[in-house]
Every structure is written in C-alpha cells, then in structure tokens.
Amino acid sequence: MLLLISIITEAIVEVYMSKGLNYYKFYHIFNILEYSLITLSFIEGINLKPVKRLMLYSIPVFISAALFIGLTVQGWEQMPSISNSIEGLLIITWCIIALWCIEPNDDRSIFRQPSFWFIMAFFIYFICTLPFNGIFNYLITVKAHYNKTKALFSLINSVSNYLLYIFLLIGFSLYRWKKSTPQ
C-alpha cells in the first residue's frame, strides 16, 4: 500500500513540477500516510505491549501535529521539513526498538530474517534523509544555494530511495524463500 501511495504521489508531483506549480502540499499528505503505514507495519513485530500502545497513540498525535504544522507553522507551500524531521525521529526510534525485538525462530542468523531487512530499509532511509530534511527549507531560501540545495536534495533522496528499495527487495526475497522452504 505504501509503495502504491508513494508512486501516485511522485507521479502527481512530477506533473505539478513540469507545469511549474507548487507540489509540496502533496508531500504534507504523503508524510502523514507514510508515518501511519510504516508505524502500523512495525507494530506487528514489536512484542512489548506498552510500546505497541505508544506506537498506536502516536499515529493520531502525529497526524494532528503534522496538520497543525502544515496549516500554521510551515504552510503547504513549503516542504514539510518539520513534520519530516518528527516522522524521521519517530521511525528511527521504532526501528531501533523493532531490531531489539527480533526473535529468531530457527537457526538462521539475523541477516537471513526478512524482518531485519525490512527494518533496516526504513532505518537507513530515515537516517540518510533526516539531517537534510530538517534544514532544506532554510537552505532553499538562500538564493546562492538554491540550485545546489535542490541538486543535493535530489541526490540524497535518490540514493536513500535506492538503498530503501534494495533492502526491501532483500527482505521480500528472504520472506519468499522462507515460505517456499520446508520447515
């Protein structure tokens, strides 16, 4: 579901960019959907009930905070860097907790567990993008840095996306392999 929403968002953004229209509002919406879906998917792998509850409660709190920030603090015409930073910190936290909760259910190493690669995919993505997301809106306002900022953002985001997809593919292949081998 997340991949489908991501592809639709990027297609809409490309159309808006090609017409010279402001496209950041779509990232505000995507940010909310992304956080909610990633958090819901991580809840399944967490074996600590208080953490699961905290993760569930964090979704409406994050949605409220992201909407408040988008409507009052940052505006829909800017990249949602504040919301992205909050999302990144929360997802990184959930990733660390989820890594500690992986319980091997057979004799394979943790590196052969699909959940490890799914967690690492999001962990690496958000670790790579978090620092730049936080300062993007400031850097874009400096006229001398505008083109460099856009290019750097594109590079960091592309490399992070490639790493995300590679790790997800490893996780999916291990998941399929695990399902196809007799236990």
Disulfide bonds with the S-S distance in Angstrom:
none
